[in-house]
Amino acid sequence: MKPLEFLTLQDENQHLQLRLIGNIDENVTYPSFDFSLYKELTLDLSGIDLINSTGIQSWIIFFKSIPESININFDKCNIRVINQINQFPGFLDGRKINYKSFFAPYFCEDCDRSIDSLIVVEEHKEDLFNTVAPQFNCSCNQPLEFDSLEKKYFKFLEEYKVA
């Protein structure tokens, strides 16, 4: 099992950017941050490999340690995290999150393979807020099929507010 690591990507102008890598499980320990120094926190969640039920409990405790005055952004939010947000409303402790980008499941029939495509919210707002999966092509130039139920998968965006 890979322990969860926090890599500081940027720490300036009252904005902290962290990349999380590893597992959110029974072995997770969160470093203590002095969040009072920040107005904004961006979490790159592309490196999360696993989330289990015990990990969810510790995640919620960590999330509660972030003052409500801090704006929270999720960037490169992976499918595992989105599934948890959609299944467990308490996963975000009632906080509003600004989603910068996230991965979504697609499938190429020609290549017979699954592909996690990065969706940049700003570039696909109209589709997303109409609960329509953006269109992408595979590296073989064939259109990818969205590999989930759009209404169910994009549920996490219901609370998102357009800036």
Solvent accessible surface area in square Angstrom, and as a share of the most:
residue,aa,sasa,rsa
1,M,153,0.68
2,K,92,0.39
3,P,91,0.58
4,L,17,0.08
5,E,79,0.35
6,F,33,0.14
7,L,76,0.38
8,T,82,0.47
9,L,96,0.48
10,Q,63,0.28
11,D,81,0.42
12,E,90,0.40
13,N,137,0.70
14,Q,90,0.40
15,H,34,0.15
16,L,3,0.02
17,Q,42,0.19
18,L,1,0.00
19,R,75,0.27
20,L,0,0.00
21,I,26,0.13
22,G,0,0.00
23,N,9,0.04
24,I,1,0.01
25,D,4,0.02
26,E,97,0.44
27,N,92,0.47
28,V,17,0.10
29,T,111,0.65
30,Y,48,0.18
31,P,60,0.38
32,S,115,0.74
33,F,53,0.22
34,D,83,0.43
35,F,12,0.05
36,S,94,0.60
37,L,105,0.52
38,Y,30,0.11
39,K,127,0.54
40,E,54,0.24
41,L,1,0.00
42,T,9,0.05
43,L,0,0.00
44,D,11,0.06
45,L,0,0.00
46,S,34,0.22
47,G,10,0.10
48,I,1,0.01
49,D,70,0.36
50,L,63,0.31
51,I,22,0.11
52,N,44,0.23
53,S,83,0.53
54,T,61,0.35
55,G,0,0.00
56,I,17,0.09
57,Q,117,0.52
58,S,27,0.17
59,W,1,0.00
60,I,43,0.22
61,I,126,0.64
62,F,10,0.04
63,F,0,0.00
64,K,125,0.53
65,S,66,0.42
66,I,3,0.01
67,P,52,0.33
68,E,151,0.68
69,S,96,0.62
70,I,5,0.02
71,N,101,0.52
72,I,3,0.02
73,N,2,0.01
74,F,0,0.00
75,D,31,0.16
76,K,76,0.32
77,C,0,0.00
78,N,11,0.06
79,I,33,0.17
80,R,118,0.43
81,V,2,0.01
82,I,0,0.00
83,N,58,0.30
84,Q,26,0.11
85,I,18,0.09
86,N,25,0.13
87,Q,116,0.52
88,F,92,0.38
89,P,115,0.72
90,G,39,0.38
91,F,1,0.00
92,L,17,0.09
93,D,54,0.28
94,G,69,0.67
95,R,30,0.11
96,K,116,0.49
97,I,13,0.06
98,N,62,0.32
99,Y,6,0.02
100,K,83,0.35
101,S,5,0.03
102,F,0,0.00
103,F,45,0.19
104,A,0,0.00
105,P,24,0.15
106,Y,2,0.01
107,F,54,0.23
108,C,0,0.00
109,E,115,0.52
110,D,100,0.52
111,C,51,0.31
112,D,110,0.57
113,R,106,0.39
114,S,80,0.52
115,I,36,0.18
116,D,87,0.45
117,S,13,0.09
118,L,66,0.33
119,I,0,0.00
120,V,52,0.30
121,V,2,0.01
122,E,125,0.56
123,E,127,0.57
124,H,39,0.17
125,K,39,0.17
126,E,137,0.61
127,D,52,0.27
128,L,4,0.02
129,F,70,0.29
130,N,97,0.50
131,T,52,0.31
132,V,68,0.39
133,A,3,0.02
134,P,1,0.01
135,Q,139,0.62
136,F,49,0.20
137,N,101,0.52
138,C,7,0.04
139,S,99,0.64
140,C,53,0.32
141,N,119,0.61
142,Q,76,0.34
143,P,85,0.53
144,L,9,0.04
145,E,86,0.39
146,F,38,0.16
147,D,76,0.39
148,S,48,0.31
149,L,127,0.63
150,E,62,0.28
151,K,167,0.71
152,K,137,0.58
153,Y,9,0.03
154,F,7,0.03
155,K,93,0.40
156,F,13,0.05
157,L,7,0.04
158,E,122,0.55
159,E,98,0.44
160,Y,24,0.09
161,K,138,0.58
162,V,90,0.52
163,A,128,0.99
